[in-house]
Amino acid sequence: MKHATLLALLVLTLSIAGTAQLGSTGTITTNVPFDFVAWNTVVPAGECTVQRVTMGGPTLAIQNFTARKGTMALAIQDGPKPATGVYALVFHKYGDRHFLTQIRTGDGTVYRVPKGKLEREMLARNQPIEEEILLASAK
């Protein structure tokens, strides 16, 4: 019950705070050549789509439609940075495991995906971290 109340409060707080867009249509796509974990869900390799669940909110749907697999994540929006016109997905890599950590938009907005249980365990084991960046496009 305590976790459900905390999650509901977090959703409400983040929904009020988040206003940036992922792009003109709110959707970005890229081909991800490896399976990855987004929050606590494994998303298979292939064409992945990231889009906002609501117009102004920070809840993101991360999906591979072909594999019929995806998840939602309560992203944390970083403050405005200079616009680059570049869209990208950023992953932390521990050995052969990839974890989605950021979604960067062309307008300079960065959405940080919270670390899930498995990534926190990898950090606790002091696994070396590499960062991989995949370019994406607005749809």
A tleap script that builds the chain and sets N, CA, C and O, in Angstrom:
source leaprc.protein.ff14SB
mol = sequence {
  NMET LYS HIE ALA THR LEU LEU ALA LEU LEU
  VAL LEU THR LEU SER ILE ALA GLY THR ALA
  GLN LEU GLY SER THR GLY THR ILE THR THR
  ASN VAL PRO PHE ASP PHE VAL ALA TRP ASN
  THR VAL VAL PRO ALA GLY GLU CYS THR VAL
  GLN ARG VAL THR MET GLY GLY PRO THR LEU
  ALA ILE GLN ASN PHE THR ALA ARG LYS GLY
  THR MET ALA LEU ALA ILE GLN ASP GLY PRO
  LYS PRO ALA THR GLY VAL TYR ALA LEU VAL
  PHE HIE LYS TYR GLY ASP ARG HIE PHE LEU
  THR GLN ILE ARG THR GLY ASP GLY THR VAL
  TYR ARG VAL PRO LYS GLY LYS LEU GLU ARG
  GLU MET LEU ALA ARG ASN GLN PRO ILE GLU
  GLU GLU ILE LEU LEU ALA SER ALA CLYS
}
set mol.1.N position { 0.827 -1.193 0.000 }
set mol.1.CA position { 0.000 0.000 0.000 }
set mol.1.C position { 0.871 1.256 0.000 }
set mol.1.O position { 0.577 2.224 -0.701 }
set mol.2.N position { 1.948 1.230 0.795 }
set mol.2.CA position { 2.844 2.374 0.878 }
set mol.2.C position { 3.461 2.664 -0.488 }
set mol.2.O position { 3.564 3.823 -0.888 }
set mol.3.N position { 3.881 1.597 -1.220 }
set mol.3.CA position { 4.496 1.766 -2.531 }
set mol.3.C position { 3.494 2.316 -3.539 }
set mol.3.O position { 3.847 3.158 -4.365 }
set mol.4.N position { 2.255 1.851 -3.480 }
set mol.4.CA position { 1.221 2.321 -4.403 }
set mol.4.C position { 0.933 3.799 -4.191 }
set mol.4.O position { 0.754 4.541 -5.157 }
set mol.5.N position { 0.888 4.230 -2.945 }
set mol.5.CA position { 0.652 5.633 -2.641 }
set mol.5.C position { 1.809 6.484 -3.118 }
set mol.5.O position { 1.598 7.554 -3.688 }
set mol.6.N position { 3.032 6.024 -2.892 }
set mol.6.CA position { 4.219 6.751 -3.330 }
set mol.6.C position { 4.252 6.848 -4.847 }
set mol.6.O position { 4.562 7.909 -5.389 }
set mol.7.N position { 3.936 5.753 -5.545 }
set mol.7.CA position { 3.925 5.758 -7.001 }
set mol.7.C position { 2.863 6.713 -7.529 }
set mol.7.O position { 3.119 7.455 -8.478 }
set mol.8.N position { 1.685 6.707 -6.935 }
set mol.8.CA position { 0.613 7.609 -7.372 }
set mol.8.C position { 1.031 9.067 -7.176 }
set mol.8.O position { 0.771 9.903 -8.041 }
set mol.9.N position { 1.668 9.376 -6.065 }
set mol.9.CA position { 2.140 10.726 -5.804 }
set mol.9.C position { 3.219 11.124 -6.801 }
set mol.9.O position { 3.236 12.261 -7.272 }
set mol.10.N position { 4.120 10.200 -7.129 }
set mol.10.CA position { 5.179 10.457 -8.096 }
set mol.10.C position { 4.593 10.720 -9.478 }
set mol.10.O position { 5.028 11.643 -10.167 }
set mol.11.N position { 3.619 9.928 -9.887 }
set mol.11.CA position { 2.969 10.120 -11.188 }
set mol.11.C position { 2.325 11.489 -11.247 }
set mol.11.O position { 2.485 12.204 -12.236 }
set mol.12.N position { 1.599 11.867 -10.207 }
set mol.12.CA position { 0.926 13.159 -10.170 }
set mol.12.C position { 1.936 14.296 -10.217 }
set mol.12.O position { 1.761 15.246 -10.980 }
set mol.13.N position { 2.988 14.211 -9.415 }
set mol.13.CA position { 4.002 15.260 -9.376 }
set mol.13.C position { 4.690 15.409 -10.714 }
set mol.13.O position { 4.844 16.523 -11.216 }
set mol.14.N position { 5.109 14.289 -11.301 }
set mol.14.CA position { 5.810 14.355 -12.574 }
set mol.14.C position { 4.896 14.794 -13.704 }
set mol.14.O position { 5.350 15.477 -14.623 }
set mol.15.N position { 3.638 14.428 -13.665 }
set mol.15.CA position { 2.701 14.843 -14.704 }
set mol.15.C position { 2.513 16.356 -14.697 }
set mol.15.O position { 2.385 16.973 -15.755 }
set mol.16.N position { 2.496 16.944 -13.532 }
set mol.16.CA position { 2.347 18.396 -13.430 }
set mol.16.C position { 3.621 19.088 -13.888 }
set mol.16.O position { 3.555 20.135 -14.531 }
set mol.17.N position { 4.783 18.520 -13.567 }
set mol.17.CA position { 6.058 19.167 -13.876 }
set mol.17.C position { 6.465 19.037 -15.335 }
set mol.17.O position { 7.113 19.941 -15.861 }
set mol.18.N position { 6.113 17.956 -16.004 }
set mol.18.CA position { 6.621 17.718 -17.354 }
set mol.18.C position { 5.834 18.443 -18.418 }
set mol.18.O position { 4.611 18.323 -18.484 }
set mol.19.N position { 6.545 19.214 -19.271 }
set mol.19.CA position { 5.858 19.923 -20.335 }
set mol.19.C position { 6.559 19.828 -21.677 }
set mol.19.O position { 5.956 20.187 -22.688 }
set mol.20.N position { 7.773 19.373 -21.743 }
set mol.20.CA position { 8.499 19.347 -23.018 }
set mol.20.C position { 7.976 18.236 -23.910 }
set mol.20.O position { 7.310 17.308 -23.452 }
set mol.21.N position { 8.292 18.351 -25.202 }
set mol.21.CA position { 7.827 17.375 -26.163 }
set mol.21.C position { 8.996 16.566 -26.684 }
set mol.21.O position { 10.139 17.024 -26.658 }
set mol.22.N position { 8.711 15.357 -27.160 }
set mol.22.CA position { 9.733 14.524 -27.772 }
set mol.22.C position { 10.027 14.962 -29.194 }
set mol.22.O position { 11.011 14.508 -29.779 }
set mol.23.N position { 9.249 15.783 -29.738 }
set mol.23.CA position { 9.395 16.251 -31.108 }
set mol.23.C position { 8.082 16.835 -31.550 }
set mol.23.O position { 7.144 16.938 -30.760 }
set mol.24.N position { 8.005 17.216 -32.797 }
set mol.24.CA position { 6.784 17.858 -33.264 }
set mol.24.C position { 5.581 16.923 -33.146 }
set mol.24.O position { 4.459 17.387 -32.943 }
set mol.25.N position { 5.800 15.613 -33.272 }
set mol.25.CA position { 4.685 14.677 -33.143 }
set mol.25.C position { 4.721 13.924 -31.821 }
set mol.25.O position { 3.793 13.179 -31.509 }
set mol.26.N position { 5.769 14.107 -31.049 }
set mol.26.CA position { 5.854 13.433 -29.765 }
set mol.26.C position { 6.365 12.007 -29.835 }
set mol.26.O position { 6.272 11.281 -28.845 }
set mol.27.N position { 6.911 11.573 -30.987 }
set mol.27.CA position { 7.380 10.207 -31.146 }
set mol.27.C position { 8.761 10.200 -31.803 }
set mol.27.O position { 9.005 10.935 -32.760 }
set mol.28.N position { 9.660 9.363 -31.281 }
set mol.28.CA position { 10.936 9.149 -31.956 }
set mol.28.C position { 11.141 7.653 -32.152 }
set mol.28.O position { 10.633 6.843 -31.377 }
set mol.29.N position { 11.890 7.291 -33.193 }
set mol.29.CA position { 12.152 5.882 -33.476 }
set mol.29.C position { 13.614 5.682 -33.824 }
set mol.29.O position { 14.289 6.595 -34.298 }
set mol.30.N position { 14.089 4.467 -33.578 }
set mol.30.CA position { 15.427 4.064 -33.992 }
set mol.30.C position { 15.488 2.547 -34.014 }
set mol.30.O position { 14.691 1.868 -33.366 }
set mol.31.N position { 16.437 2.030 -34.762 }
set mol.31.CA position { 16.665 0.587 -34.795 }
set mol.31.C position { 17.703 0.259 -33.721 }
set mol.31.O position { 18.842 0.719 -33.797 }
set mol.32.N position { 17.321 -0.516 -32.747 }
set mol.32.CA position { 18.221 -0.892 -31.655 }
set mol.32.C position { 18.721 -2.307 -31.948 }
set mol.32.O position { 17.920 -3.239 -32.018 }
set mol.33.N position { 20.044 -2.482 -32.120 }
set mol.33.CA position { 20.581 -3.782 -32.525 }
set mol.33.C position { 20.777 -4.786 -31.386 }
set mol.33.O position { 21.392 -5.834 -31.582 }
set mol.34.N position { 20.263 -4.471 -30.208 }
set mol.34.CA position { 20.434 -5.365 -29.061 }
set mol.34.C position { 19.202 -5.300 -28.173 }
set mol.34.O position { 18.477 -4.305 -28.177 }
set mol.35.N position { 18.965 -6.370 -27.408 }
set mol.35.CA position { 17.932 -6.336 -26.381 }
set mol.35.C position { 18.385 -5.345 -25.316 }
set mol.35.O position { 19.581 -5.191 -25.068 }
set mol.36.N position { 17.421 -4.673 -24.687 }
set mol.36.CA position { 17.777 -3.742 -23.621 }
set mol.36.C position { 16.694 -3.738 -22.561 }
set mol.36.O position { 15.571 -4.189 -22.784 }
set mol.37.N position { 17.062 -3.214 -21.398 }
set mol.37.CA position { 16.120 -3.102 -20.287 }
set mol.37.C position { 15.702 -1.639 -20.170 }
set mol.37.O position { 16.546 -0.747 -20.091 }
set mol.38.N position { 14.402 -1.406 -20.159 }
set mol.38.CA position { 13.852 -0.079 -19.909 }
set mol.38.C position { 13.059 -0.190 -18.616 }
set mol.38.O position { 12.039 -0.876 -18.551 }
set mol.39.N position { 13.537 0.486 -17.609 }
set mol.39.CA position { 13.056 0.381 -16.249 }
set mol.39.C position { 13.233 -1.068 -15.817 }
set mol.39.O position { 14.368 -1.451 -15.532 }
set mol.40.N position { 12.215 -1.893 -15.747 }
set mol.40.CA position { 12.405 -3.288 -15.325 }
set mol.40.C position { 11.934 -4.285 -16.376 }
set mol.40.O position { 11.679 -5.446 -16.059 }
set mol.41.N position { 11.815 -3.840 -17.628 }
set mol.41.CA position { 11.296 -4.686 -18.692 }
set mol.41.C position { 12.330 -4.846 -19.802 }
set mol.41.O position { 12.942 -3.867 -20.230 }
set mol.42.N position { 12.523 -6.081 -20.270 }
set mol.42.CA position { 13.420 -6.323 -21.398 }
set mol.42.C position { 12.647 -6.038 -22.685 }
set mol.42.O position { 11.566 -6.582 -22.913 }
set mol.43.N position { 13.225 -5.176 -23.519 }
set mol.43.CA position { 12.652 -4.853 -24.819 }
set mol.43.C position { 13.569 -5.480 -25.869 }
set mol.43.O position { 14.774 -5.228 -25.857 }
set mol.44.N position { 13.018 -6.297 -26.784 }
set mol.44.CA position { 13.860 -6.975 -27.768 }
set mol.44.C position { 14.463 -6.013 -28.797 }
set mol.44.O position { 13.957 -4.913 -29.019 }
set mol.45.N position { 15.555 -6.460 -29.414 }
set mol.45.CA position { 16.195 -5.701 -30.481 }
set mol.45.C position { 15.206 -5.480 -31.618 }
set mol.45.O position { 14.281 -6.269 -31.813 }
set mol.46.N position { 15.410 -4.407 -32.359 }
set mol.46.CA position { 14.561 -4.098 -33.504 }
set mol.46.C position { 14.183 -2.632 -33.494 }
set mol.46.O position { 14.759 -1.841 -32.747 }
set mol.47.N position { 13.215 -2.266 -34.323 }
set mol.47.CA position { 12.781 -0.873 -34.372 }
set mol.47.C position { 12.010 -0.541 -33.106 }
set mol.47.O position { 10.991 -1.159 -32.799 }
set mol.48.N position { 12.512 0.439 -32.380 }
set mol.48.CA position { 11.882 0.840 -31.122 }
set mol.48.C position { 11.339 2.254 -31.247 }
set mol.48.O position { 11.926 3.115 -31.901 }
set mol.49.N position { 10.220 2.461 -30.611 }
set mol.49.CA position { 9.536 3.743 -30.620 }
set mol.49.C position { 9.419 4.239 -29.190 }
set mol.49.O position { 9.110 3.477 -28.274 }
set mol.50.N position { 9.673 5.537 -29.015 }
set mol.50.CA position { 9.476 6.181 -27.713 }
set mol.50.C position { 8.502 7.322 -27.941 }
set mol.50.O position { 8.696 8.158 -28.825 }
set mol.51.N position { 7.456 7.344 -27.134 }
set mol.51.CA position { 6.490 8.432 -27.247 }
set mol.51.C position { 5.910 8.755 -25.886 }
set mol.51.O position { 5.895 7.925 -24.977 }
set mol.52.N position { 5.432 9.989 -25.770 }
set mol.52.CA position { 4.780 10.401 -24.537 }
set mol.52.C position { 3.413 9.751 -24.449 }
set mol.52.O position { 2.730 9.600 -25.462 }
set mol.53.N position { 3.007 9.365 -23.248 }
set mol.53.CA position { 1.693 8.767 -23.043 }
set mol.53.C position { 0.618 9.843 -23.046 }
set mol.53.O position { -0.479 9.628 -23.562 }
set mol.54.N position { 0.930 11.007 -22.467 }
set mol.54.CA position { 0.018 12.150 -22.486 }
set mol.54.C position { 0.766 13.348 -23.054 }
set mol.54.O position { 1.997 13.363 -23.057 }
set mol.55.N position { 0.042 14.348 -23.531 }
set mol.55.CA position { 0.667 15.485 -24.208 }
set mol.55.C position { 1.725 16.190 -23.374 }
set mol.55.O position { 2.817 16.439 -23.885 }
set mol.56.N position { 1.462 16.516 -22.149 }
set mol.56.CA position { 2.416 17.284 -21.365 }
set mol.56.C position { 3.153 16.485 -20.315 }
set mol.56.O position { 3.970 17.039 -19.579 }
set mol.57.N position { 2.882 15.191 -20.230 }
set mol.57.CA position { 3.426 14.412 -19.129 }
set mol.57.C position { 4.746 13.735 -19.435 }
set mol.57.O position { 5.117 13.586 -20.599 }
set mol.58.N position { 5.454 13.325 -18.400 }
set mol.58.CA position { 6.754 12.681 -18.554 }
set mol.58.C position { 6.685 11.156 -18.649 }
set mol.58.O position { 7.725 10.500 -18.724 }
set mol.59.N position { 5.490 10.585 -18.646 }
set mol.59.CA position { 5.385 9.133 -18.768 }
set mol.59.C position { 5.613 8.767 -20.226 }
set mol.59.O position { 4.922 9.257 -21.119 }
set mol.60.N position { 6.599 7.892 -20.457 }
set mol.60.CA position { 6.969 7.506 -21.807 }
set mol.60.C position { 6.612 6.055 -22.068 }
set mol.60.O position { 6.771 5.199 -21.197 }
set mol.61.N position { 6.127 5.782 -23.278 }
set mol.61.CA position { 5.903 4.411 -23.740 }
set mol.61.C position { 7.101 4.054 -24.614 }
set mol.61.O position { 7.413 4.760 -25.572 }
set mol.62.N position { 7.765 2.957 -24.277 }
set mol.62.CA position { 8.950 2.482 -24.997 }
set mol.62.C position { 8.558 1.128 -25.570 }
set mol.62.O position { 8.293 0.190 -24.819 }
set mol.63.N position { 8.520 1.019 -26.914 }
set mol.63.CA position { 7.932 -0.178 -27.509 }
set mol.63.C position { 8.698 -0.681 -28.723 }
set mol.63.O position { 9.318 0.088 -29.458 }
set mol.64.N position { 8.636 -1.986 -28.911 }
set mol.64.CA position { 9.031 -2.644 -30.139 }
set mol.64.C position { 7.734 -3.274 -30.645 }
set mol.64.O position { 7.338 -4.345 -30.184 }
set mol.65.N position { 7.079 -2.610 -31.591 }
set mol.65.CA position { 5.764 -3.067 -32.057 }
set mol.65.C position { 5.841 -4.424 -32.748 }
set mol.65.O position { 4.937 -5.245 -32.599 }
set mol.66.N position { 6.919 -4.668 -33.506 }
set mol.66.CA position { 7.068 -5.936 -34.217 }
set mol.66.C position { 7.106 -7.103 -33.240 }
set mol.66.O position { 6.462 -8.128 -33.465 }
set mol.67.N position { 7.856 -6.947 -32.162 }
set mol.67.CA position { 7.970 -8.001 -31.147 }
set mol.67.C position { 6.813 -7.966 -30.155 }
set mol.67.O position { 6.696 -8.855 -29.311 }
set mol.68.N position { 5.956 -6.946 -30.246 }
set mol.68.CA position { 4.835 -6.788 -29.321 }
set mol.68.C position { 5.288 -6.759 -27.867 }
set mol.68.O position { 4.706 -7.409 -26.999 }
set mol.69.N position { 6.335 -5.993 -27.633 }
set mol.69.CA position { 6.895 -5.891 -26.282 }
set mol.69.C position { 7.226 -4.432 -25.999 }
set mol.69.O position { 7.720 -3.719 -26.873 }
set mol.70.N position { 6.957 -4.001 -24.794 }
set mol.70.CA position { 7.273 -2.637 -24.421 }
set mol.70.C position { 6.983 -2.395 -22.958 }
set mol.70.O position { 6.594 -3.301 -22.221 }
set mol.71.N position { 7.179 -1.161 -22.558 }
set mol.71.CA position { 6.962 -0.783 -21.172 }
set mol.71.C position { 6.658 0.702 -21.107 }
set mol.71.O position { 6.784 1.420 -22.099 }
set mol.72.N position { 6.262 1.147 -19.946 }
set mol.72.CA position { 6.120 2.576 -19.689 }
set mol.72.C position { 7.093 2.939 -18.579 }
set mol.72.O position { 7.353 2.152 -17.669 }
set mol.73.N position { 7.622 4.148 -18.677 }
set mol.73.CA position { 8.571 4.617 -17.667 }
set mol.73.C position { 8.220 6.044 -17.283 }
set mol.73.O position { 7.884 6.867 -18.135 }
set mol.74.N position { 8.301 6.321 -16.009 }
set mol.74.CA position { 8.135 7.683 -15.512 }
set mol.74.C position { 9.484 8.372 -15.637 }
set mol.74.O position { 10.336 8.249 -14.757 }
set mol.75.N position { 9.672 9.089 -16.719 }
set mol.75.CA position { 10.955 9.733 -16.983 }
set mol.75.C position { 11.084 11.014 -16.176 }
set mol.75.O position { 10.094 11.654 -15.820 }
set mol.76.N position { 12.317 11.366 -15.903 }
set mol.76.CA position { 12.619 12.606 -15.202 }
set mol.76.C position { 13.187 13.557 -16.243 }
set mol.76.O position { 14.186 13.256 -16.897 }
set mol.77.N position { 12.555 14.684 -16.387 }
set mol.77.CA position { 12.940 15.633 -17.422 }
set mol.77.C position { 14.012 16.580 -16.920 }
set mol.77.O position { 13.826 17.259 -15.911 }
set mol.78.N position { 15.143 16.628 -17.628 }
set mol.78.CA position { 16.202 17.583 -17.301 }
set mol.78.C position { 15.866 18.933 -17.913 }
set mol.78.O position { 15.132 19.030 -18.897 }
set mol.79.N position { 16.423 19.970 -17.302 }
set mol.79.CA position { 16.169 21.328 -17.758 }
set mol.79.C position { 16.577 21.561 -19.200 }
set mol.79.O position { 17.269 20.735 -19.795 }
set mol.80.N position { 16.158 22.669 -19.758 }
set mol.80.CA position { 16.453 22.938 -21.163 }
set mol.80.C position { 17.950 23.102 -21.399 }
set mol.80.O position { 18.664 23.738 -20.625 }
set mol.81.N position { 18.388 22.508 -22.490 }
set mol.81.CA position { 19.762 22.630 -22.946 }
set mol.81.C position { 19.688 23.194 -24.362 }
set mol.81.O position { 18.604 23.229 -24.945 }
set mol.82.N position { 20.790 23.628 -24.922 }
set mol.82.CA position { 20.719 24.167 -26.290 }
set mol.82.C position { 20.167 23.123 -27.267 }
set mol.82.O position { 20.524 21.947 -27.202 }
set mol.83.N position { 19.301 23.570 -28.165 }
set mol.83.CA position { 18.730 22.683 -29.179 }
set mol.83.C position { 19.831 22.223 -30.130 }
set mol.83.O position { 20.668 23.018 -30.558 }
set mol.84.N position { 19.818 20.927 -30.455 }
set mol.84.CA position { 20.829 20.369 -31.354 }
set mol.84.C position { 20.217 19.823 -32.632 }
set mol.84.O position { 20.921 19.630 -33.624 }
set mol.85.N position { 18.921 19.573 -32.621 }
set mol.85.CA position { 18.280 18.940 -33.757 }
set mol.85.C position { 18.546 17.442 -33.821 }
set mol.85.O position { 18.107 16.772 -34.755 }
set mol.86.N position { 19.266 16.912 -32.827 }
set mol.86.CA position { 19.633 15.496 -32.799 }
set mol.86.C position { 18.771 14.760 -31.780 }
set mol.86.O position { 18.633 15.191 -30.636 }
set mol.87.N position { 18.194 13.643 -32.214 }
set mol.87.CA position { 17.425 12.769 -31.341 }
set mol.87.C position { 18.267 11.522 -31.079 }
set mol.87.O position { 18.902 11.003 -31.998 }
set mol.88.N position { 18.279 11.039 -29.848 }
set mol.88.CA position { 19.108 9.874 -29.542 }
set mol.88.C position { 18.569 9.123 -28.331 }
set mol.88.O position { 17.921 9.693 -27.453 }
set mol.89.N position { 18.860 7.817 -28.314 }
set mol.89.CA position { 18.627 6.990 -27.134 }
set mol.89.C position { 20.002 6.680 -26.562 }
set mol.89.O position { 20.923 6.325 -27.299 }
set mol.90.N position { 20.139 6.816 -25.250 }
set mol.90.CA position { 21.418 6.589 -24.579 }
set mol.90.C position { 21.263 5.381 -23.666 }
set mol.90.O position { 20.297 5.279 -22.910 }
set mol.91.N position { 22.224 4.470 -23.745 }
set mol.91.CA position { 22.195 3.234 -22.978 }
set mol.91.C position { 23.420 3.131 -22.095 }
set mol.91.O position { 24.507 3.559 -22.482 }
set mol.92.N position { 23.251 2.565 -20.912 }
set mol.92.CA position { 24.378 2.118 -20.089 }
set mol.92.C position { 24.585 0.650 -20.408 }
set mol.92.O position { 23.627 -0.118 -20.494 }
set mol.93.N position { 25.828 0.269 -20.580 }
set mol.93.CA position { 26.157 -1.120 -20.915 }
set mol.93.C position { 27.041 -1.691 -19.809 }
set mol.93.O position { 28.092 -1.139 -19.483 }
set mol.94.N position { 26.591 -2.810 -19.241 }
set mol.94.CA position { 27.328 -3.547 -18.219 }
set mol.94.C position { 27.589 -4.926 -18.815 }
set mol.94.O position { 26.666 -5.736 -18.902 }
set mol.95.N position { 28.819 -5.213 -19.227 }
set mol.95.CA position { 29.083 -6.485 -19.896 }
set mol.95.C position { 28.301 -6.532 -21.191 }
set mol.95.O position { 28.513 -5.701 -22.074 }
set mol.96.N position { 27.389 -7.504 -21.320 }
set mol.96.CA position { 26.577 -7.595 -22.533 }
set mol.96.C position { 25.124 -7.152 -22.308 }
set mol.96.O position { 24.273 -7.372 -23.170 }
set mol.97.N position { 24.835 -6.534 -21.166 }
set mol.97.CA position { 23.479 -6.059 -20.849 }
set mol.97.C position { 23.386 -4.555 -21.081 }
set mol.97.O position { 24.269 -3.799 -20.676 }
set mol.98.N position { 22.315 -4.131 -21.734 }
set mol.98.CA position { 22.082 -2.723 -22.029 }
set mol.98.C position { 20.862 -2.225 -21.271 }
set mol.98.O position { 19.863 -2.934 -21.144 }
set mol.99.N position { 20.955 -0.994 -20.766 }
set mol.99.CA position { 19.865 -0.371 -20.017 }
set mol.99.C position { 19.612 1.014 -20.600 }
set mol.99.O position { 20.527 1.832 -20.684 }
set mol.100.N position { 18.371 1.276 -21.001 }
set mol.100.CA position { 18.025 2.600 -21.502 }
set mol.100.C position { 18.111 3.585 -20.350 }
set mol.100.O position { 17.488 3.387 -19.308 }
set mol.101.N position { 18.886 4.651 -20.539 }
set mol.101.CA position { 19.076 5.606 -19.461 }
set mol.101.C position { 18.597 7.011 -19.806 }
set mol.101.O position { 18.211 7.766 -18.914 }
set mol.102.N position { 18.618 7.381 -21.113 }
set mol.102.CA position { 18.188 8.724 -21.509 }
set mol.102.C position { 17.550 8.701 -22.890 }
set mol.102.O position { 17.852 7.853 -23.730 }
set mol.103.N position { 16.665 9.657 -23.091 }
set mol.103.CA position { 16.135 9.960 -24.410 }
set mol.103.C position { 16.433 11.432 -24.627 }
set mol.103.O position { 15.978 12.282 -23.863 }
set mol.104.N position { 17.202 11.734 -25.671 }
set mol.104.CA position { 17.565 13.118 -25.975 }
set mol.104.C position { 16.756 13.582 -27.181 }
set mol.104.O position { 16.646 12.874 -28.183 }
set mol.105.N position { 16.197 14.773 -27.068 }
set mol.105.CA position { 15.377 15.300 -28.151 }
set mol.105.C position { 16.091 16.448 -28.848 }
set mol.105.O position { 17.014 17.051 -28.300 }
set mol.106.N position { 15.651 16.737 -30.055 }
set mol.106.CA position { 16.274 17.775 -30.861 }
set mol.106.C position { 16.152 19.163 -30.273 }
set mol.106.O position { 16.961 20.038 -30.579 }
set mol.107.N position { 15.140 19.382 -29.422 }
set mol.107.CA position { 14.969 20.709 -28.830 }
set mol.107.C position { 15.810 20.917 -27.574 }
set mol.107.O position { 15.701 21.953 -26.918 }
set mol.108.N position { 16.648 19.938 -27.234 }
set mol.108.CA position { 17.529 20.064 -26.077 }
set mol.108.C position { 16.994 19.430 -24.810 }
set mol.108.O position { 17.671 19.452 -23.782 }
set mol.109.N position { 15.802 18.868 -24.854 }
set mol.109.CA position { 15.237 18.214 -23.677 }
set mol.109.C position { 15.854 16.829 -23.514 }
set mol.109.O position { 16.046 16.111 -24.495 }
set mol.110.N position { 16.161 16.462 -22.287 }
set mol.110.CA position { 16.679 15.137 -21.977 }
set mol.110.C position { 15.755 14.495 -20.954 }
set mol.110.O position { 15.507 15.050 -19.884 }
set mol.111.N position { 15.248 13.308 -21.302 }
set mol.111.CA position { 14.439 12.526 -20.378 }
set mol.111.C position { 15.339 11.441 -19.794 }
set mol.111.O position { 15.932 10.662 -20.541 }
set mol.112.N position { 15.446 11.384 -18.477 }
set mol.112.CA position { 16.223 10.336 -17.815 }
set mol.112.C position { 15.269 9.236 -17.365 }
set mol.112.O position { 14.266 9.494 -16.699 }
set mol.113.N position { 15.603 8.009 -17.741 }
set mol.113.CA position { 14.802 6.856 -17.338 }
set mol.113.C position { 15.373 6.349 -16.012 }
set mol.113.O position { 16.564 6.045 -15.939 }
set mol.114.N position { 14.561 6.254 -14.978 }
set mol.114.CA position { 15.066 5.789 -13.681 }
set mol.114.C position { 15.674 4.391 -13.775 }
set mol.114.O position { 15.242 3.560 -14.574 }
set mol.115.N position { 16.670 4.155 -12.952 }
set mol.115.CA position { 17.306 2.831 -12.898 }
set mol.115.C position { 16.335 1.835 -12.270 }
set mol.115.O position { 15.733 2.102 -11.229 }
set mol.116.N position { 16.199 0.711 -12.907 }
set mol.116.CA position { 15.374 -0.356 -12.364 }
set mol.116.C position { 16.179 -1.211 -11.405 }
set mol.116.O position { 17.357 -0.955 -11.157 }
set mol.117.N position { 15.533 -2.218 -10.877 }
set mol.117.CA position { 16.153 -3.094 -9.881 }
set mol.117.C position { 17.419 -3.761 -10.413 }
set mol.117.O position { 18.438 -3.786 -9.722 }
set mol.118.N position { 17.369 -4.298 -11.627 }
set mol.118.CA position { 18.525 -5.009 -12.177 }
set mol.118.C position { 19.717 -4.080 -12.385 }
set mol.118.O position { 20.850 -4.461 -12.091 }
set mol.119.N position { 19.481 -2.872 -12.886 }
set mol.119.CA position { 20.606 -1.945 -13.074 }
set mol.119.C position { 21.192 -1.514 -11.732 }
set mol.119.O position { 22.407 -1.360 -11.608 }
set mol.120.N position { 20.346 -1.322 -10.733 }
set mol.120.CA position { 20.871 -0.973 -9.400 }
set mol.120.C position { 21.732 -2.103 -8.845 }
set mol.120.O position { 22.736 -1.854 -8.177 }
set mol.121.N position { 21.335 -3.358 -9.125 }
set mol.121.CA position { 22.150 -4.500 -8.703 }
set mol.121.C position { 23.498 -4.503 -9.407 }
set mol.121.O position { 24.521 -4.791 -8.786 }
set mol.122.N position { 23.508 -4.185 -10.703 }
set mol.122.CA position { 24.770 -4.122 -11.458 }
set mol.122.C position { 25.684 -3.043 -10.879 }
set mol.122.O position { 26.892 -3.246 -10.758 }
set mol.123.N position { 25.108 -1.905 -10.525 }
set mol.123.CA position { 25.891 -0.832 -9.914 }
set mol.123.C position { 26.462 -1.269 -8.566 }
set mol.123.O position { 27.611 -0.965 -8.245 }
set mol.124.N position { 25.659 -1.979 -7.786 }
set mol.124.CA position { 26.110 -2.435 -6.470 }
set mol.124.C position { 27.281 -3.412 -6.588 }
set mol.124.O position { 28.108 -3.508 -5.681 }
set mol.125.N position { 27.348 -4.136 -7.709 }
set mol.125.CA position { 28.450 -5.079 -7.939 }
set mol.125.C position { 29.680 -4.396 -8.534 }
set mol.125.O position { 30.670 -5.052 -8.855 }
set mol.126.N position { 29.606 -3.081 -8.676 }
set mol.126.CA position { 30.697 -2.295 -9.255 }
set mol.126.C position { 31.082 -2.751 -10.654 }
set mol.126.O position { 32.261 -2.766 -11.010 }
set mol.127.N position { 30.081 -3.121 -11.444 }
set mol.127.CA position { 30.320 -3.505 -12.830 }
set mol.127.C position { 30.784 -2.270 -13.612 }
set mol.127.O position { 30.240 -1.183 -13.417 }
set mol.128.N position { 31.781 -2.421 -14.494 }
set mol.128.CA position { 32.181 -1.269 -15.314 }
set mol.128.C position { 31.044 -0.862 -16.258 }
set mol.128.O position { 30.339 -1.713 -16.802 }
set mol.129.N position { 30.881 0.446 -16.441 }
set mol.129.CA position { 29.792 0.980 -17.260 }
set mol.129.C position { 30.368 1.604 -18.520 }
set mol.129.O position { 31.335 2.364 -18.469 }
set mol.130.N position { 29.762 1.271 -19.648 }
set mol.130.CA position { 30.044 1.956 -20.905 }
set mol.130.C position { 28.767 2.666 -21.312 }
set mol.130.O position { 27.671 2.259 -20.927 }
set mol.131.N position { 28.911 3.730 -22.092 }
set mol.131.CA position { 27.739 4.435 -22.586 }
set mol.131.C position { 27.674 4.257 -24.103 }
set mol.131.O position { 28.673 4.441 -24.799 }
set mol.132.N position { 26.498 3.899 -24.608 }
set mol.132.CA position { 26.267 3.774 -26.046 }
set mol.132.C position { 25.148 4.713 -26.436 }
set mol.132.O position { 24.125 4.795 -25.757 }
set mol.133.N position { 25.349 5.425 -27.539 }
set mol.133.CA position { 24.354 6.387 -28.015 }
set mol.133.C position { 23.910 5.960 -29.410 }
set mol.133.O position { 24.738 5.764 -30.300 }
set mol.134.N position { 22.601 5.817 -29.595 }
set mol.134.CA position { 22.026 5.493 -30.892 }
set mol.134.C position { 21.223 6.683 -31.378 }
set mol.134.O position { 20.351 7.181 -30.666 }
set mol.135.N position { 21.512 7.142 -32.583 }
set mol.135.CA position { 20.751 8.246 -33.152 }
set mol.135.C position { 19.345 7.776 -33.487 }
set mol.135.O position { 19.135 6.621 -33.858 }
set mol.136.N position { 18.400 8.671 -33.354 }
set mol.136.CA position { 16.996 8.366 -33.616 }
set mol.136.C position { 16.432 9.455 -34.512 }
set mol.136.O position { 17.122 10.424 -34.830 }
set mol.137.N position { 15.187 9.300 -34.916 }
set mol.137.CA position { 14.545 10.326 -35.730 }
set mol.137.C position { 13.152 10.596 -35.202 }
set mol.137.O position { 12.504 9.724 -34.623 }
set mol.138.N position { 12.705 11.829 -35.416 }
set mol.138.CA position { 11.342 12.212 -35.024 }
set mol.138.C position { 10.386 11.651 -36.051 }
set mol.138.O position { 10.695 11.609 -37.242 }
set mol.139.N position { 9.235 11.225 -35.597 }
set mol.139.CA position { 8.229 10.676 -36.494 }
set mol.139.C position { 6.992 11.526 -36.484 }
set mol.139.O position { 6.027 11.219 -37.183 }
savepdb mol mol.pdb
quit
